[in-house]
Amino acid sequence: MATKIAFHGAARTVTGSKHLLTIGNKQILVDCGMFQGPRELRDRNYEPFPFDPADLDAVILTHAHMDHVGMIPKLIRDGYRGPVYCTRATKGISAISLPDSGRLQEEDAYQDRKRGRDVEPLYDEKDAYAALKSFEAVPYHQFHALPGGAQFQFRSSGHILGSAYAEIFLPNGERVLMTGDLGRYDAPIIKDPETVDWSEYLVIESTYGDRLHPQEDPLEFLHGVLSEVVADGSVLLVPSFAIGRTQELLYFIRMLQIQGRLPRIPIFVDSPMATSTTALYGGAKEEWDEEMTELMQEQYDPIEPEGLQFTRDRNSSKALNSMSGPMVIIAGSGMANGGRIQHHLLHRLGQERTHVLFTGYQAAETLGRRLLEGAPTVQIMGREVEVRAKVDKISSLSAHADQNEIFRFLGGFRQAPKTTFLVHGEPEAQDALAERIRTELGWNVEIPEHGQEFDLG
Ligand SMILES: [Zn+2]
């Protein structure tokens, strides 16, 4: 039975993951992500799928980030009728983020129409809710049959809650391991990436294939910032990603409290998506690492620091404007280019007793990037604001393995895979990683181009 793999997204770029495995006359799509970032990439979302959704026999999702699941509602609206296999938490997070994405697209289309541009949303909220009915949760480490005599199982990839490698067993006995996004070792809350010792074919991400994360200890850095905030009575604004990063921050704050290094101050999570996701993290026992499990057993809930409050509606979010420090407000979006953090920044950037702490990568042309670059004034919601606040960044938090961590993962293999495919990376990162794998391990590495197909025998 001829087996092929084709890469229809995240090929020489970091978004739009869509990997199509053909086994005989059966087609299995792994991930159906949205292209994000520059216009020319986002435009691809509006093109027809490079395969007929009605012809697919199964879809497997590695995790719930939009660049891996974001196009599922469109796939189903365009004719896909089969199951969407994922872990329980991926289903839970998608149930929050896909309808939210549908709503955002309706809003964007409405704004575009007001500007005279007639752009249809990729899908709306209704499409997203309809799509969720096809999601089927499969437990980790449980073999599940696929059409055409293949099987698969999910294994922890340590990236975010619910993230998994898809380990696919072909009818001829060979394996294809798709890492999805590979997480970090020793990160808080969730389990480390699992060790894999064998797979004939490996499809691995390469986001940080050419870099090492800074060694700075995020707990100590955060302690430094929070000590200043407490001493000055200032307000700490934290633009944060709702899935994963917010929960890590809550964990670090809780650790400082348990260690007696931080007095009780109000901590607001001002993001409906972060609020719902935090509840999922708190309920996903099967995914907690040992430390998280022990602390939970000792009643120390490590993602619920003392003083934590969730603001659900817009009014309670606005009410935070009249409060004074010391306090912490964690709100989306992580790059400050949308979400409730914008009105907090608008209100407080001009005040000296404000501290802004970025917690992740800030893309070019985002408000976050401009603030980090030290802009004296910025535009927010059509208004010009003078920046008097102190602006900082924790640079060591990332949900992706760096080059050494990728090598730690590859080091688990007892034998070289026949082919290792590098996906989900910019060309420089991929070229550097491929070079190191070839010279140090002597493995056969391919870097697929967009749309390229390979025979797997
Ligand atoms: Zn991801």
Residues whose N, C-alpha, C, O or C-beta is under 5 A from the ligand:
A	BS01	ZN	H65 D181
